[in-house]
C-alpha cells in the first residue's frame, strides 16, 4: 500500500492509545516499512486483502487477534470486513475508491496524474476523475497517465481502473463545484 495509507492508519491508532498496532501489506517495500516505523507500528504483516483482514481479526502466527481492523481496500477487503464486523471493530464498509481532482491550468499534469493513479492502483473498480477548466491540462494529464503507467508496478490494476475514469471540461469554478457535488 501507499506509505500515506500506512501513516494515516498507524498514526491514528497510536493517537487513539492502541497498545499494539500492526500494519499489513501484501508486498511490503522499504518505503512501506519505513512509513510503518515512522508512524509507530509494532510490526508489519506481509499479507494483503481478505487474507490480511482474517489474519488480523483472528490472529495468525505471531499476530494476536485485533480489537479493531481499519484501512482501505478493494471489494474483497470490504467483504472480509463485513464478515468480521461484530467480532472486532472496523472502520467502515467502503465501496470502490473514488478520486475526483478539480484543477485549473496552474496545476501540474504530473501531480494530477499521480493523484489519480494513487487511487486507481488499488482496485480495478476504482473511479479516477478529473474536472478542469483547461482542455490543455486534460490532454497533458492523459499523456502523464500513460507515462506513469509505464513504470507503475501496479499498472494492470490502475489501467483497468482508468477505463472507469473520465475527465470533464468546465467553463468555470462554479461549474466544477456543481459537477463534484453530483
N, C-alpha and C positions, 0 to 999 in steps of 0.2 A: 504494500500500500504506500500511498504518498506519505512522506515524512510529516506533512501537515496534519494528516488524519491521526497519526500516532501522537503527535504533540497535543492536539486538541483533546483526545480522549484520555490519555495518560495524565496530562496536567489537571484536567477536570477531576479525575479520580483522586489525585493527590490533594487538591484543594478541598475536596469533599471529605477528606480524612480517611480514605481507604487505606488499610494497613498492608494489603497485599495486592499489587497491581501487575497484571500480565498484559502484554501486547501480543497480538497474533498476526503473522504474515506468512503467506504461502511461500514466498521466496525472499527471506529477509536479507536485504543488501546491507552493505556497510552504512549507507545513508539511513536506512530504516533502523538499524541497530544503534546508530549514533543518536537519532531522534529519540528512541526509546530510553537511552541512557540519560540524555539531557533532560527529558521530561520526568524522569524518575521511576521508570518501570523497574520492577524487581527482576523480570525475566521476559523472554520472548518465546512464544510457542511457534515453531516452524510449521504452521498449518494455516489454511485459509478456508473461507467459505463455510458450508454447513459442518464440515469436519471440525473446524476451529470452534464453532459455536457449541457443538456437542462436547468437545474436549474441555472447554471452559465451564460449561454448565454441570457436567457430571464428573469432571476430573479425569485425568489420564496421565500415567507416568508420574512425574514429579509435580504435576499441576493438580492442586486440590480443587474441589467444586467451588465455583464462584458464587457470590451473593448477587452479583449483577453483571450482565453482559451488555456492552454498548458498542456502537460503531457502525460505519457504513457497510454496505454490501449489496449484492445483487438479489435476484428473486429467490435464490436458494438460501441465502443468508436470512432473508425475510421469512421464508417458510420454516427454517430451523428455529428462528426466534419465536415464531408462533407456537412451536411445539414445546419450547422450554419455558414460555411465559407462565408464571404461576409457580413453577419450581424455583426459578430465580427471577429477579427483576430484570427488565430490559428497558432500553431507551424508547423504542417505538418500532412499529412495523411500517417500514418505508417502502415506497414503490420505486420504480426505476429512477435513477438520478436525472435531474433536470438542471441545466445550467443556461441561464439567459444573460448574455452580455449586452449592455447598451453602450455604444461607443460612437464618438464622432471622428472627424478627420484628424484630430490630435492624438488619437490612440495609436499605439504600436501594434502593427499587424501580428508580429511575432508573439507579443504578450497575449493578445486576444486569442490567437490560435492555441497557445499553451494553456490558457484558462479553459477553453472549450475541451481540449484533449484531456485535461486533468480529471474531468468527469467522464468523458467518453471512454477512457481506457479501462474503466471498472466494470462496465456492463454493456453487452451488445444492445440492450434495450434502452440505454441512456438516451437523453434528448439534448444535444447541444444546439443552442440557438443564438443568433446574433441579430440585433436590431441596431441599425445605423442610419445616420443621415448622409453618409458618404458612400457612394457607389464604388469609389476607388478603394476605400478601406475594405469593403466586402470582397472585392476582387483580390486585394492583397492578402486578406485572411485566407481565402481559398488556396492561394499559392503557398502560403506559410503552412497551412494544414498539410498539404501534400509533402512539403519538405520535412516537417516534423514527424509525420507518419513513417517516412522512410527510415528513420532512426529510432523510433519508439519501440521498446521491447514488447509492448502490449498492443502493437499495431493492428493485429487481426481483430481484436475486440473493439478497439477505437474506430476502425474503418466501418465495422458493422453499425456502431452507434452513430457515426457521422451520416450514414444513409438515412437515419431517422431525423436528422437535424435540418435546419433551414436558416436562411438569412432574410430579413425584411428591410427594405429600403423605405425610410420615412422622411417626411418633409420637415419635421420639427421635433424638438424635445418633448413637447406635449403629446405628439402622436406616438413617440417612443414609449412614454409612460402609459398611454392608453393601451398600446399593444401588450406591454408587460403585465398589465392588470387583467388581461383576458384569461 
